[in-house]
Amino acid sequence: MSEDFYRWYIGYISLITLHTVQRESGRFNEWDLLVGSDFNLKESYGHRDRGDIPKQDELMLEAIAQRSIIAETRQPESVKPSVFWGNALNMADVLTLLSLARARYYSAFARERKRGASYGINWGVIHRDIAGTWDIVTISNLGQFISEALAFVETNPDWLEESGFIPSIYWFAQAQISYHTAPSILEMGLYWVALETLAGTYIDARRLGITNKKDRVKKFIIDKGYSDDAWSFLDKVIDDWYEVRNDLFHEGKQDLPVELLIKRRQQVRDFTSLVLVEMLQNQGEGRRKEIAKRIQSY
């Protein structure tokens, strides 16, 4: 008998959080979730069929499991493909939306799969310090956010491109990944490109004739409602984001003081997350003001 399965080793998230999101969203119930410290690879489903797995891969999976949440399905045919990412599964969409919702990067350390005679491992080990609370979507709303977001994008596939959402989340993901290789400068520049992409799509669709990239972003965020007193600080902040973007991509340098650079990085991270989240689910005026206050106070 062929013991087919998909198994993901997901880092930096608690079992309770992922379980709650699964239950409240109802969007990925085909996956069984368990804490990695309770996982035994040698006794796991399908292990006896994998006599040719290299010993070093086996040891790596065992070590990674101890730091992960295991998401496994024994019915690969029941798993939906990813909406956002080519050649991926719906779990990738869940992690992407959680990354947006919590302004931190969620990914899988490893993805293990077996279909018939085919077996393989994809590695993606990422080390990340995620100290701090940067949530855009409140913990109590995560499940509903995932459910509403996936329902929306599944029923409005053309919107993903027409709104600029798809290219923007690619830049957003790259910004989060770049934190590991070039904190602050590259990360900031990539977050800016995500905003710039959204703004450019918005301006061009309305034929507003604004060509300056900074002015495009300012017009876009004003039209999206980030314009009252709570967001008055953004005008100067955007000037600094744009300066970093130009220094990075055109001059190959940066001139902002380090303390200010760190602050602006945190601000652009949270604000970009908020904009992308609210394209899928409005967070309400009260929540917006809480986030604005946090962003301003970094």
QUIJO-V676281 format. One record per residue. N is the residue number from 1. PHI is phi in whole degrees, 0 to 359 (999 if undefined). OMEGA is omega in degrees with one decimal (none if undefined). Layout:
((N PHI OMEGA) (N PHI OMEGA))
This chain:
((1 999 179.4) (2 274 -178.6) (3 266 -177.9) (4 285 178.0) (5 194 161.5) (6 241 178.4) (7 220 178.2) (8 247 176.1) (9 250 -169.7) (10 258 -175.7) (11 257 169.2) (12 61 174.1) (13 215 -179.4) (14 272 177.8) (15 298 -178.8) (16 299 -179.5) (17 297 -177.3) (18 292 176.0) (19 299 -178.9) (20 296 178.0) (21 297 178.3) (22 298 -178.1) (23 294 -174.5) (24 284 179.3) (25 273 -177.5) (26 66 -171.7) (27 257 -179.2) (28 217 -176.6) (29 290 179.7) (30 286 178.5) (31 262 171.4) (32 269 -176.2) (33 243 174.6) (34 208 179.9) (35 285 -172.7) (36 297 -179.7) (37 293 176.5) (38 264 -174.1) (39 265 177.3) (40 238 -174.7) (41 300 -176.2) (42 294 178.5) (43 257 -175.1) (44 283 179.6) (45 302 175.6) (46 83 -174.7) (47 296 -175.7) (48 293 178.2) (49 277 -171.3) (50 245 -178.9) (51 292 -177.3) (52 262 179.1) (53 293 -179.1) (54 301 -178.2) (55 301 -178.6) (56 294 176.5) (57 292 178.7) (58 299 179.2) (59 296 179.2) (60 295 178.8) (61 298 179.7) (62 297 179.9) (63 291 -179.8) (64 297 -178.4) (65 304 -177.5) (66 295 -178.3) (67 251 -169.6) (68 233 161.4) (69 258 -179.3) (70 268 172.8) (71 244 -173.1) (72 225 170.5) (73 229 178.3) (74 260 176.9) (75 230 -176.0) (76 305 -177.8) (77 293 -178.4) (78 271 -175.7) (79 276 178.7) (80 284 174.5) (81 288 178.2) (82 293 173.7) (83 279 -172.7) (84 272 -167.4) (85 241 177.6) (86 291 176.2) (87 57 177.7) (88 229 -177.8) (89 248 -175.9) (90 298 177.3) (91 298 176.9) (92 296 177.5) (93 294 179.1) (94 300 -179.3) (95 293 177.1) (96 297 -179.5) (97 292 174.6) (98 295 176.9) (99 297 176.2) (100 294 -172.4) (101 292 -174.5) (102 242 177.8) (103 53 175.7) (104 212 -172.6) (105 270 174.2) (106 246 178.9) (107 208 179.0) (108 257 174.4) (109 295 -178.6) (110 208 176.0) (111 231 -176.4) (112 250 -177.5) (113 213 173.1) (114 215 175.8) (115 227 -177.8) (116 64 -178.9) (117 273 -175.8) (118 267 177.4) (119 226 179.0) (120 197 176.5) (121 229 170.0) (122 251 -178.2) (123 261 177.3) (124 205 -174.9) (125 290 -178.2) (126 228 177.6) (127 265 -173.0) (128 208 171.7) (129 270 -176.1) (130 246 178.1) (131 297 178.5) (132 111 179.8) (133 246 -178.2) (134 238 -173.1) (135 307 170.4) (136 266 173.3) (137 271 179.2) (138 293 -179.4) (139 305 -177.2) (140 292 -177.0) (141 252 -174.3) (142 301 -178.4) (143 299 179.4) (144 295 178.6) (145 298 179.6) (146 301 -178.8) (147 298 -177.6) (148 294 -178.2) (149 295 -179.1) (150 292 177.5) (151 299 -179.0) (152 294 -175.7) (153 290 178.7) (154 290 -178.6) (155 266 179.4) (156 227 -174.3) (157 298 -179.0) (158 293 -178.3) (159 299 -177.2) (160 304 178.6) (161 275 -175.3) (162 297 -178.7) (163 273 -174.1) (164 84 -175.5) (165 295 -176.8) (166 299 179.2) (167 297 -178.4) (168 292 180.0) (169 287 172.7) (170 296 178.1) (171 295 179.2) (172 300 179.9) (173 296 178.6) (174 295 176.9) (175 298 -179.4) (176 293 179.0) (177 295 -175.6) (178 294 177.2) (179 307 -176.3) (180 282 -174.2) (181 248 -178.4) (182 209 -177.8) (183 304 174.2) (184 79 -166.3) (185 288 -179.2) (186 296 179.0) (187 303 179.0) (188 301 -178.6) (189 300 -179.0) (190 287 173.7) (191 299 178.9) (192 300 180.0) (193 299 176.4) (194 299 177.3) (195 295 -179.3) (196 299 179.2) (197 295 177.0) (198 300 -177.6) (199 296 -179.9) (200 299 177.7) (201 298 -179.7) (202 297 -177.4) (203 294 -177.8) (204 294 -179.5) (205 297 -178.7) (206 260 177.4) (207 51 -176.4) (208 277 173.7) (209 73 177.3) (210 271 -175.8) (211 254 -180.0) (212 293 -173.1) (213 294 178.0) (214 295 178.8) (215 294 177.1) (216 298 -179.8) (217 296 179.9) (218 297 178.3) (219 296 -179.6) (220 300 -175.5) (221 287 174.8) (222 296 -179.8) (223 295 178.6) (224 276 172.5) (225 99 178.2) (226 267 -169.5) (227 222 -179.0) (228 278 -175.1) (229 302 -178.3) (230 298 -176.2) (231 249 -175.9) (232 298 -179.6) (233 290 -172.5) (234 294 -174.4) (235 302 178.6) (236 291 180.0) (237 299 179.6) (238 297 176.6) (239 303 179.7) (240 290 176.7) (241 302 -177.8) (242 292 177.1) (243 298 178.2) (244 298 179.7) (245 301 -179.1) (246 291 178.9) (247 299 -177.1) (248 290 -170.5) (249 277 -176.7) (250 250 -174.8) (251 256 -178.5) (252 67 -178.8) (253 207 171.6) (254 212 -174.2) (255 244 -179.7) (256 292 173.4) (257 303 -175.2) (258 302 -178.2) (259 299 179.2) (260 289 179.0) (261 300 178.8) (262 298 179.0) (263 297 -178.5) (264 294 177.3) (265 297 178.9) (266 297 -178.2) (267 292 -179.0) (268 290 176.4) (269 299 -176.7) (270 292 -177.0) (271 292 177.8) (272 298 176.3) (273 301 -178.3) (274 299 -178.5) (275 299 -179.1) (276 293 177.7) (277 300 -174.7) (278 285 169.2) (279 288 -178.9) (280 251 179.9) (281 203 176.9) (282 295 -176.2) (283 269 178.1) (284 89 -174.2) (285 297 180.0) (286 298 179.9) (287 294 177.2) (288 303 -178.2) (289 294 176.3) (290 299 -178.4) (291 291 177.9) (292 300 179.6) (293 298 179.0) (294 295 -178.6) (295 298 -179.0) (296 294 -171.4) (297 272 -179.2) (298 304 none))
